[in-house]
Structure formats: C-alpha cells, structure tokens
Amino acid sequence: MNGDKWLAALALLLIMEGLLPFLNPDAWRQLFSKLLAMSDGQLRFLGLASLLCGGLLLLLL
C-alpha cells in the first residue's frame, strides 16, 4: 500500500466525519450530548465495536 492510498483513505474519513455536522448540525449536537452522558465502559464498547467493524471491512476488501 503506497502513500496515495493512505491519503485517499484519510480524505474519505474526513469527508464522512464532516457530513453530519454540515448537513444537520442540531442532530450532531444531540449525538454528542448523548455521548457525553455515557459511561467510560459504554464509550469503550462503542470504540471496540467500531474497531472490529472497520477491521472486518478491511479484511473483506
């Protein structure tokens, strides 16, 4: 994997991260207020689930 693919992946990540606050800032604020109310264990579980889903997706590609 060369540097161009890493930069493309980073660009796609930034596009995906920016979509919700751009399209619906109120929903984005509500999402973050819910995340702030979660315990550390719940946040860690969400992080682990995200890591596993991303790893599985990479394996399928």
N, CA, C and O atoms as a Tripos MOL2 file, in Angstrom:
@<TRIPOS>MOLECULE
protein
  244   243    61     0     0
PROTEIN
NO_CHARGES

@<TRIPOS>ATOM
      1 N           0.8490   -1.1790    0.0000 N.3       1 MET1
      2 CA          0.0000    0.0000    0.0000 C.3       1 MET1
      3 C           0.8910    1.2380    0.0000 C.2       1 MET1
      4 O           1.7540    1.3980    0.8640 O.2       1 MET1
      5 N           0.6730    2.0940   -0.9650 N.am      2 ASN2
      6 CA          1.5150    3.2790   -1.0540 C.3       2 ASN2
      7 C           0.8600    4.4770   -0.3620 C.2       2 ASN2
      8 O          -0.2560    4.3900    0.1490 O.2       2 ASN2
      9 N           1.5740    5.5730   -0.3630 N.am      3 GLY3
     10 CA          1.1030    6.7620    0.3350 C.3       3 GLY3
     11 C          -0.1580    7.3660   -0.2430 C.2       3 GLY3
     12 O          -0.9530    7.9630    0.4840 O.2       3 GLY3
     13 N          -0.3540    7.2150   -1.5610 N.am      4 ASP4
     14 CA         -1.5490    7.7810   -2.1860 C.3       4 ASP4
     15 C          -2.8240    7.1390   -1.6390 C.2       4 ASP4
     16 O          -3.8330    7.8170   -1.4420 O.2       4 ASP4
     17 N          -2.7730    5.8430   -1.3980 N.am      5 LYS5
     18 CA         -3.9550    5.1580   -0.8600 C.3       5 LYS5
     19 C          -4.2340    5.5910    0.5710 C.2       5 LYS5
     20 O          -5.3930    5.7270    0.9630 O.2       5 LYS5
     21 N          -3.1880    5.8080    1.3510 N.am      6 TRP6
     22 CA         -3.3730    6.2790    2.7250 C.3       6 TRP6
     23 C          -3.9970    7.6710    2.7360 C.2       6 TRP6
     24 O          -4.8850    7.9570    3.5390 O.2       6 TRP6
     25 N          -3.5250    8.5300    1.8420 N.am      7 LEU7
     26 CA         -4.0940    9.8780    1.7720 C.3       7 LEU7
     27 C          -5.5400    9.8380    1.2950 C.2       7 LEU7
     28 O          -6.3700   10.6050    1.7810 O.2       7 LEU7
     29 N          -5.8490    8.9610    0.3570 N.am      8 ALA8
     30 CA         -7.2340    8.8230   -0.1050 C.3       8 ALA8
     31 C          -8.1230    8.3240    1.0310 C.2       8 ALA8
     32 O          -9.2450    8.8030    1.1930 O.2       8 ALA8
     33 N          -7.6350    7.3720    1.8130 N.am      9 ALA9
     34 CA         -8.4030    6.8620    2.9490 C.3       9 ALA9
     35 C          -8.6270    7.9660    3.9850 C.2       9 ALA9
     36 O          -9.7220    8.0840    4.5360 O.2       9 ALA9
     37 N          -7.6210    8.7550    4.2450 N.am     10 LEU10
     38 CA         -7.7500    9.8670    5.1880 C.3      10 LEU10
     39 C          -8.7460   10.9030    4.6690 C.2      10 LEU10
     40 O          -9.5540   11.4320    5.4330 O.2      10 LEU10
     41 N          -8.6850   11.1890    3.3780 N.am     11 ALA11
     42 CA         -9.6220   12.1430    2.7860 C.3      11 ALA11
     43 C         -11.0580   11.6440    2.9130 C.2      11 ALA11
     44 O         -11.9560   12.4200    3.2410 O.2      11 ALA11
     45 N         -11.2810   10.3600    2.6570 N.am     12 LEU12
     46 CA        -12.6280    9.8010    2.7990 C.3      12 LEU12
     47 C         -13.1020    9.8540    4.2440 C.2      12 LEU12
     48 O         -14.2730   10.1320    4.5050 O.2      12 LEU12
     49 N         -12.2050    9.5910    5.1770 N.am     13 LEU13
     50 CA        -12.5570    9.6810    6.5920 C.3      13 LEU13
     51 C         -12.9920   11.0920    6.9570 C.2      13 LEU13
     52 O         -13.9940   11.2750    7.6480 O.2      13 LEU13
     53 N         -12.2590   12.0720    6.5050 N.am     14 LEU14
     54 CA        -12.6000   13.4620    6.8090 C.3      14 LEU14
     55 C         -13.9240   13.8690    6.1640 C.2      14 LEU14
     56 O         -14.6930   14.6290    6.7520 O.2      14 LEU14
     57 N         -14.1910   13.3710    4.9630 N.am     15 ILE15
     58 CA        -15.4660   13.6570    4.3100 C.3      15 ILE15
     59 C         -16.6120   13.0530    5.1150 C.2      15 ILE15
     60 O         -17.6180   13.7190    5.3560 O.2      15 ILE15
     61 N         -16.4650   11.8020    5.5310 N.am     16 MET16
     62 CA        -17.5210   11.1390    6.3060 C.3      16 MET16
     63 C         -17.7310   11.8270    7.6550 C.2      16 MET16
     64 O         -18.8650   11.9810    8.1110 O.2      16 MET16
     65 N         -16.6430   12.2330    8.2830 N.am     17 GLU17
     66 CA        -16.7540   12.9050    9.5840 C.3      17 GLU17
     67 C         -17.4360   14.2650    9.4570 C.2      17 GLU17
     68 O         -18.0970   14.7110   10.3940 O.2      17 GLU17
     69 N         -17.2850   14.9210    8.3240 N.am     18 GLY18
     70 CA        -17.8370   16.2570    8.1600 C.3      18 GLY18
     71 C         -19.2630   16.3020    7.6510 C.2      18 GLY18
     72 O         -19.8960   17.3570    7.6720 O.2      18 GLY18
     73 N         -19.7790   15.1630    7.1920 N.am     19 LEU19
     74 CA        -21.1180   15.1690    6.6060 C.3      19 LEU19
     75 C         -22.2160   15.5370    7.6000 C.2      19 LEU19
     76 O         -23.0290   16.4170    7.3170 O.2      19 LEU19
     77 N         -22.2530   14.8850    8.7450 N.am     20 LEU20
     78 CA        -23.3440   15.1270    9.6930 C.3      20 LEU20
     79 C         -23.3440   16.5550   10.2300 C.2      20 LEU20
     80 O         -24.3980   17.1920   10.2310 O.2      20 LEU20
     81 N         -22.2100   17.0850   10.6860 N.am     21 PRO21
     82 CA        -22.2770   18.4740   11.1690 C.3      21 PRO21
     83 C         -22.6120   19.4770   10.0610 C.2      21 PRO21
     84 O         -23.2010   20.5230   10.3340 O.2      21 PRO21
     85 N         -22.2450   19.1700    8.8250 N.am     22 PHE22
     86 CA        -22.5760   20.0740    7.7270 C.3      22 PHE22
     87 C         -24.0570   20.0050    7.3610 C.2      22 PHE22
     88 O         -24.7060   21.0330    7.1710 O.2      22 PHE22
     89 N         -24.5810   18.7890    7.2650 N.am     23 LEU23
     90 CA        -25.9600   18.6110    6.8140 C.3      23 LEU23
     91 C         -26.9940   18.8490    7.9090 C.2      23 LEU23
     92 O         -28.0760   19.3720    7.6410 O.2      23 LEU23
     93 N         -26.6610   18.4630    9.1540 N.am     24 ASN24
     94 CA        -27.6350   18.5750   10.2320 C.3      24 ASN24
     95 C         -26.9180   18.8650   11.5550 C.2      24 ASN24
     96 O         -26.7170   17.9550   12.3600 O.2      24 ASN24
     97 N         -26.5330   20.1170   11.7830 N.am     25 PRO25
     98 CA        -25.7810   20.4510   12.9940 C.3      25 PRO25
     99 C         -26.5360   20.1710   14.2970 C.2      25 PRO25
    100 O         -25.9160   19.8350   15.3060 O.2      25 PRO25
    101 N         -27.8590   20.3040   14.2880 N.am     26 ASP26
    102 CA        -28.6250   20.0310   15.5120 C.3      26 ASP26
    103 C         -28.5370   18.5680   15.9090 C.2      26 ASP26
    104 O         -28.3770   18.2570   17.0900 O.2      26 ASP26
    105 N         -28.6370   17.6670   14.9440 N.am     27 ALA27
    106 CA        -28.5230   16.2330   15.2320 C.3      27 ALA27
    107 C         -27.1170   15.9080   15.7290 C.2      27 ALA27
    108 O         -26.9410   15.0510   16.5950 O.2      27 ALA27
    109 N         -26.1260   16.5930   15.1800 N.am     28 TRP28
    110 CA        -24.7450   16.3800   15.5980 C.3      28 TRP28
    111 C         -24.5600   16.7790   17.0630 C.2      28 TRP28
    112 O         -23.9090   16.0680   17.8280 O.2      28 TRP28
    113 N         -25.1340   17.9170   17.4450 N.am     29 ARG29
    114 CA        -25.0580   18.3560   18.8450 C.3      29 ARG29
    115 C         -25.7640   17.3690   19.7700 C.2      29 ARG29
    116 O         -25.2560   17.0530   20.8460 O.2      29 ARG29
    117 N         -26.9370   16.8790   19.3550 N.am     30 GLN30
    118 CA        -27.6760   15.9150   20.1710 C.3      30 GLN30
    119 C         -26.8800   14.6240   20.3320 C.2      30 GLN30
    120 O         -26.8430   14.0460   21.4180 O.2      30 GLN30
    121 N         -26.2460   14.1740   19.2570 N.am     31 LEU31
    122 CA        -25.4290   12.9680   19.3180 C.3      31 LEU31
    123 C         -24.2920   13.1350   20.3210 C.2      31 LEU31
    124 O         -24.0380   12.2410   21.1280 O.2      31 LEU31
    125 N         -23.6120   14.2710   20.2710 N.am     32 PHE32
    126 CA        -22.5060   14.4800   21.1860 C.3      32 PHE32
    127 C         -22.9630   14.6560   22.6300 C.2      32 PHE32
    128 O         -22.2450   14.2640   23.5500 O.2      32 PHE32
    129 N         -24.1290   15.2310   22.8470 N.am     33 SER33
    130 CA        -24.6230   15.3440   24.2210 C.3      33 SER33
    131 C         -24.9480   13.9550   24.7750 C.2      33 SER33
    132 O         -24.7500   13.7030   25.9630 O.2      33 SER33
    133 N         -25.4470   13.0490   23.9170 N.am     34 LYS34
    134 CA        -25.7010   11.6770   24.3540 C.3      34 LYS34
    135 C         -24.3920   10.9470   24.6370 C.2      34 LYS34
    136 O         -24.3020   10.1770   25.5930 O.2      34 LYS34
    137 N         -23.3750   11.1880   23.8050 N.am     35 LEU35
    138 CA        -22.0770   10.5540   24.0280 C.3      35 LEU35
    139 C         -21.4440   11.0330   25.3350 C.2      35 LEU35
    140 O         -20.8190   10.2490   26.0490 O.2      35 LEU35
    141 N         -21.6060   12.3120   25.6430 N.am     36 LEU36
    142 CA        -21.0450   12.8510   26.8880 C.3      36 LEU36
    143 C         -21.7070   12.2490   28.1150 C.2      36 LEU36
    144 O         -21.0950   12.1760   29.1800 O.2      36 LEU36
    145 N         -22.9550   11.8180   27.9710 N.am     37 ALA37
    146 CA        -23.6780   11.2490   29.1030 C.3      37 ALA37
    147 C         -23.3350    9.7750   29.3330 C.2      37 ALA37
    148 O         -23.7050    9.2180   30.3660 O.2      37 ALA37
    149 N         -22.6380    9.1370   28.3960 N.am     38 MET38
    150 CA        -22.3100    7.7130   28.5310 C.3      38 MET38
    151 C         -21.1420    7.4990   29.4880 C.2      38 MET38
    152 O         -20.2980    8.3750   29.6800 O.2      38 MET38
    153 N         -21.1210    6.3200   30.0750 N.am     39 SER39
    154 CA        -20.0160    5.9700   30.9680 C.3      39 SER39
    155 C         -18.7870    5.5940   30.1350 C.2      39 SER39
    156 O         -18.8810    5.3880   28.9240 O.2      39 SER39
    157 N         -17.6450    5.5090   30.7980 N.am     40 ASP40
    158 CA        -16.4080    5.1300   30.1160 C.3      40 ASP40
    159 C         -16.5220    3.7410   29.4890 C.2      40 ASP40
    160 O         -16.0370    3.5160   28.3800 O.2      40 ASP40
    161 N         -17.1560    2.8210   30.1900 N.am     41 GLY41
    162 CA        -17.3040    1.4600   29.6790 C.3      41 GLY41
    163 C         -18.1360    1.4160   28.4030 C.2      41 GLY41
    164 O         -17.8200    0.6740   27.4730 O.2      41 GLY41
    165 N         -19.1970    2.2100   28.3620 N.am     42 GLN42
    166 CA        -20.0390    2.2590   27.1650 C.3      42 GLN42
    167 C         -19.2760    2.8500   25.9840 C.2      42 GLN42
    168 O         -19.3750    2.3580   24.8600 O.2      42 GLN42
    169 N         -18.5160    3.9080   26.2490 N.am     43 LEU43
    170 CA        -17.7240    4.5140   25.1790 C.3      43 LEU43
    171 C         -16.6440    3.5580   24.6760 C.2      43 LEU43
    172 O         -16.3840    3.4820   23.4750 O.2      43 LEU43
    173 N         -16.0210    2.8360   25.5960 N.am     44 ARG44
    174 CA        -15.0060    1.8610   25.1830 C.3      44 ARG44
    175 C         -15.6290    0.7640   24.3380 C.2      44 ARG44
    176 O         -15.0270    0.3240   23.3590 O.2      44 ARG44
    177 N         -16.8330    0.3130   24.7030 N.am     45 PHE45
    178 CA        -17.5100   -0.7110   23.9230 C.3      45 PHE45
    179 C         -17.8100   -0.2000   22.5160 C.2      45 PHE45
    180 O         -17.6120   -0.9290   21.5440 O.2      45 PHE45
    181 N         -18.2850    1.0410   22.3920 N.am     46 LEU46
    182 CA        -18.5320    1.6150   21.0730 C.3      46 LEU46
    183 C         -17.2440    1.7200   20.2620 C.2      46 LEU46
    184 O         -17.2360    1.4510   19.0600 O.2      46 LEU46
    185 N         -16.1650    2.1080   20.9200 N.am     47 GLY47
    186 CA        -14.8750    2.1760   20.2390 C.3      47 GLY47
    187 C         -14.4120    0.8130   19.7710 C.2      47 GLY47
    188 O         -13.9160    0.6760   18.6530 O.2      47 GLY47
    189 N         -14.5680   -0.2030   20.6150 N.am     48 LEU48
    190 CA        -14.1790   -1.5650   20.2420 C.3      48 LEU48
    191 C         -15.0340   -2.0680   19.0830 C.2      48 LEU48
    192 O         -14.5140   -2.6670   18.1410 O.2      48 LEU48
    193 N         -16.3250   -1.8310   19.1480 N.am     49 ALA49
    194 CA        -17.2200   -2.2570   18.0700 C.3      49 ALA49
    195 C         -16.8370   -1.5760   16.7620 C.2      49 ALA49
    196 O         -16.8590   -2.2090   15.7060 O.2      49 ALA49
    197 N         -16.4880   -0.2990   16.8210 N.am     50 SER50
    198 CA        -16.0690    0.4300   15.6290 C.3      50 SER50
    199 C         -14.7680   -0.1450   15.0690 C.2      50 SER50
    200 O         -14.6290   -0.3140   13.8570 O.2      50 SER50
    201 N         -13.8300   -0.4410   15.9450 N.am     51 LEU51
    202 CA        -12.5650   -1.0350   15.5040 C.3      51 LEU51
    203 C         -12.7870   -2.3900   14.8430 C.2      51 LEU51
    204 O         -12.1990   -2.6780   13.8000 O.2      51 LEU51
    205 N         -13.6260   -3.2140   15.4420 N.am     52 LEU52
    206 CA        -13.8830   -4.5380   14.8860 C.3      52 LEU52
    207 C         -14.6040   -4.4520   13.5350 C.2      52 LEU52
    208 O         -14.2790   -5.1950   12.6100 O.2      52 LEU52
    209 N         -15.5670   -3.5600   13.4260 N.am     53 CYS53
    210 CA        -16.2790   -3.3910   12.1500 C.3      53 CYS53
    211 C         -15.3320   -2.8750   11.0690 C.2      53 CYS53
    212 O         -15.3740   -3.3450    9.9320 O.2      53 CYS53
    213 N         -14.4960   -1.9320   11.4110 N.am     54 GLY54
    214 CA        -13.5270   -1.4090   10.4480 C.3      54 GLY54
    215 C         -12.5210   -2.4680   10.0290 C.2      54 GLY54
    216 O         -12.1800   -2.5730    8.8500 O.2      54 GLY54
    217 N         -12.0450   -3.2530   10.9870 N.am     55 GLY55
    218 CA        -11.1060   -4.3380   10.6560 C.3      55 GLY55
    219 C         -11.7410   -5.3890    9.7850 C.2      55 GLY55
    220 O         -11.1170   -5.8810    8.8450 O.2      55 GLY55
    221 N         -12.9780   -5.7420   10.0850 N.am     56 LEU56
    222 CA        -13.6940   -6.7250    9.2680 C.3      56 LEU56
    223 C         -13.9060   -6.1970    7.8440 C.2      56 LEU56
    224 O         -13.7500   -6.9340    6.8710 O.2      56 LEU56
    225 N         -14.2580   -4.9350    7.7370 N.am     57 LEU57
    226 CA        -14.4440   -4.3390    6.4230 C.3      57 LEU57
    227 C         -13.1410   -4.3470    5.6200 C.2      57 LEU57
    228 O         -13.1490   -4.6200    4.4200 O.2      57 LEU57
    229 N         -12.0390   -4.0490    6.2770 N.am     58 LEU58
    230 CA        -10.7380   -4.0930    5.5940 C.3      58 LEU58
    231 C         -10.4070   -5.5080    5.1260 C.2      58 LEU58
    232 O          -9.8670   -5.6920    4.0350 O.2      58 LEU58
    233 N         -10.7290   -6.5080    5.9500 N.am     59 LEU59
    234 CA        -10.4580   -7.8780    5.5520 C.3      59 LEU59
    235 C         -11.2960   -8.2760    4.3480 C.2      59 LEU59
    236 O         -10.8300   -9.0310    3.4940 O.2      59 LEU59
    237 N         -12.5170   -7.7830    4.2660 N.am     60 LEU60
    238 CA        -13.3880   -8.1160    3.1440 C.3      60 LEU60
    239 C         -12.9330   -7.4460    1.8510 C.2      60 LEU60
    240 O         -13.2130   -7.9420    0.7600 O.2      60 LEU60
    241 N         -12.2370   -6.3300    1.9710 N.am     61 LEU61
    242 CA        -11.7410   -5.6380    0.7840 C.3      61 LEU61
    243 C         -10.4960   -6.3300    0.3010 C.2      61 LEU61
    244 O          -9.9050   -5.9140   -0.6950 O.2      61 LEU61
@<TRIPOS>BOND
     1     1     2 1
     2     2     3 1
     3     3     4 2
     4     3     5 am
     5     5     6 1
     6     6     7 1
     7     7     8 2
     8     7     9 am
     9     9    10 1
    10    10    11 1
    11    11    12 2
    12    11    13 am
    13    13    14 1
    14    14    15 1
    15    15    16 2
    16    15    17 am
    17    17    18 1
    18    18    19 1
    19    19    20 2
    20    19    21 am
    21    21    22 1
    22    22    23 1
    23    23    24 2
    24    23    25 am
    25    25    26 1
    26    26    27 1
    27    27    28 2
    28    27    29 am
    29    29    30 1
    30    30    31 1
    31    31    32 2
    32    31    33 am
    33    33    34 1
    34    34    35 1
    35    35    36 2
    36    35    37 am
    37    37    38 1
    38    38    39 1
    39    39    40 2
    40    39    41 am
    41    41    42 1
    42    42    43 1
    43    43    44 2
    44    43    45 am
    45    45    46 1
    46    46    47 1
    47    47    48 2
    48    47    49 am
    49    49    50 1
    50    50    51 1
    51    51    52 2
    52    51    53 am
    53    53    54 1
    54    54    55 1
    55    55    56 2
    56    55    57 am
    57    57    58 1
    58    58    59 1
    59    59    60 2
    60    59    61 am
    61    61    62 1
    62    62    63 1
    63    63    64 2
    64    63    65 am
    65    65    66 1
    66    66    67 1
    67    67    68 2
    68    67    69 am
    69    69    70 1
    70    70    71 1
    71    71    72 2
    72    71    73 am
    73    73    74 1
    74    74    75 1
    75    75    76 2
    76    75    77 am
    77    77    78 1
    78    78    79 1
    79    79    80 2
    80    79    81 am
    81    81    82 1
    82    82    83 1
    83    83    84 2
    84    83    85 am
    85    85    86 1
    86    86    87 1
    87    87    88 2
    88    87    89 am
    89    89    90 1
    90    90    91 1
    91    91    92 2
    92    91    93 am
    93    93    94 1
    94    94    95 1
    95    95    96 2
    96    95    97 am
    97    97    98 1
    98    98    99 1
    99    99   100 2
   100    99   101 am
   101   101   102 1
   102   102   103 1
   103   103   104 2
   104   103   105 am
   105   105   106 1
   106   106   107 1
   107   107   108 2
   108   107   109 am
   109   109   110 1
   110   110   111 1
   111   111   112 2
   112   111   113 am
   113   113   114 1
   114   114   115 1
   115   115   116 2
   116   115   117 am
   117   117   118 1
   118   118   119 1
   119   119   120 2
   120   119   121 am
   121   121   122 1
   122   122   123 1
   123   123   124 2
   124   123   125 am
   125   125   126 1
   126   126   127 1
   127   127   128 2
   128   127   129 am
   129   129   130 1
   130   130   131 1
   131   131   132 2
   132   131   133 am
   133   133   134 1
   134   134   135 1
   135   135   136 2
   136   135   137 am
   137   137   138 1
   138   138   139 1
   139   139   140 2
   140   139   141 am
   141   141   142 1
   142   142   143 1
   143   143   144 2
   144   143   145 am
   145   145   146 1
   146   146   147 1
   147   147   148 2
   148   147   149 am
   149   149   150 1
   150   150   151 1
   151   151   152 2
   152   151   153 am
   153   153   154 1
   154   154   155 1
   155   155   156 2
   156   155   157 am
   157   157   158 1
   158   158   159 1
   159   159   160 2
   160   159   161 am
   161   161   162 1
   162   162   163 1
   163   163   164 2
   164   163   165 am
   165   165   166 1
   166   166   167 1
   167   167   168 2
   168   167   169 am
   169   169   170 1
   170   170   171 1
   171   171   172 2
   172   171   173 am
   173   173   174 1
   174   174   175 1
   175   175   176 2
   176   175   177 am
   177   177   178 1
   178   178   179 1
   179   179   180 2
   180   179   181 am
   181   181   182 1
   182   182   183 1
   183   183   184 2
   184   183   185 am
   185   185   186 1
   186   186   187 1
   187   187   188 2
   188   187   189 am
   189   189   190 1
   190   190   191 1
   191   191   192 2
   192   191   193 am
   193   193   194 1
   194   194   195 1
   195   195   196 2
   196   195   197 am
   197   197   198 1
   198   198   199 1
   199   199   200 2
   200   199   201 am
   201   201   202 1
   202   202   203 1
   203   203   204 2
   204   203   205 am
   205   205   206 1
   206   206   207 1
   207   207   208 2
   208   207   209 am
   209   209   210 1
   210   210   211 1
   211   211   212 2
   212   211   213 am
   213   213   214 1
   214   214   215 1
   215   215   216 2
   216   215   217 am
   217   217   218 1
   218   218   219 1
   219   219   220 2
   220   219   221 am
   221   221   222 1
   222   222   223 1
   223   223   224 2
   224   223   225 am
   225   225   226 1
   226   226   227 1
   227   227   228 2
   228   227   229 am
   229   229   230 1
   230   230   231 1
   231   231   232 2
   232   231   233 am
   233   233   234 1
   234   234   235 1
   235   235   236 2
   236   235   237 am
   237   237   238 1
   238   238   239 1
   239   239   240 2
   240   239   241 am
   241   241   242 1
   242   242   243 1
   243   243   244 2
@<TRIPOS>SUBSTRUCTURE
     1 MET1         2 RESIDUE 1 A MET
     2 ASN2         6 RESIDUE 1 A ASN
     3 GLY3        10 RESIDUE 1 A GLY
     4 ASP4        14 RESIDUE 1 A ASP
     5 LYS5        18 RESIDUE 1 A LYS
     6 TRP6        22 RESIDUE 1 A TRP
     7 LEU7        26 RESIDUE 1 A LEU
     8 ALA8        30 RESIDUE 1 A ALA
     9 ALA9        34 RESIDUE 1 A ALA
    10 LEU10       38 RESIDUE 1 A LEU
    11 ALA11       42 RESIDUE 1 A ALA
    12 LEU12       46 RESIDUE 1 A LEU
    13 LEU13       50 RESIDUE 1 A LEU
    14 LEU14       54 RESIDUE 1 A LEU
    15 ILE15       58 RESIDUE 1 A ILE
    16 MET16       62 RESIDUE 1 A MET
    17 GLU17       66 RESIDUE 1 A GLU
    18 GLY18       70 RESIDUE 1 A GLY
    19 LEU19       74 RESIDUE 1 A LEU
    20 LEU20       78 RESIDUE 1 A LEU
    21 PRO21       82 RESIDUE 1 A PRO
    22 PHE22       86 RESIDUE 1 A PHE
    23 LEU23       90 RESIDUE 1 A LEU
    24 ASN24       94 RESIDUE 1 A ASN
    25 PRO25       98 RESIDUE 1 A PRO
    26 ASP26      102 RESIDUE 1 A ASP
    27 ALA27      106 RESIDUE 1 A ALA
    28 TRP28      110 RESIDUE 1 A TRP
    29 ARG29      114 RESIDUE 1 A ARG
    30 GLN30      118 RESIDUE 1 A GLN
    31 LEU31      122 RESIDUE 1 A LEU
    32 PHE32      126 RESIDUE 1 A PHE
    33 SER33      130 RESIDUE 1 A SER
    34 LYS34      134 RESIDUE 1 A LYS
    35 LEU35      138 RESIDUE 1 A LEU
    36 LEU36      142 RESIDUE 1 A LEU
    37 ALA37      146 RESIDUE 1 A ALA
    38 MET38      150 RESIDUE 1 A MET
    39 SER39      154 RESIDUE 1 A SER
    40 ASP40      158 RESIDUE 1 A ASP
    41 GLY41      162 RESIDUE 1 A GLY
    42 GLN42      166 RESIDUE 1 A GLN
    43 LEU43      170 RESIDUE 1 A LEU
    44 ARG44      174 RESIDUE 1 A ARG
    45 PHE45      178 RESIDUE 1 A PHE
    46 LEU46      182 RESIDUE 1 A LEU
    47 GLY47      186 RESIDUE 1 A GLY
    48 LEU48      190 RESIDUE 1 A LEU
    49 ALA49      194 RESIDUE 1 A ALA
    50 SER50      198 RESIDUE 1 A SER
    51 LEU51      202 RESIDUE 1 A LEU
    52 LEU52      206 RESIDUE 1 A LEU
    53 CYS53      210 RESIDUE 1 A CYS
    54 GLY54      214 RESIDUE 1 A GLY
    55 GLY55      218 RESIDUE 1 A GLY
    56 LEU56      222 RESIDUE 1 A LEU
    57 LEU57      226 RESIDUE 1 A LEU
    58 LEU58      230 RESIDUE 1 A LEU
    59 LEU59      234 RESIDUE 1 A LEU
    60 LEU60      238 RESIDUE 1 A LEU
    61 LEU61      242 RESIDUE 1 A LEU
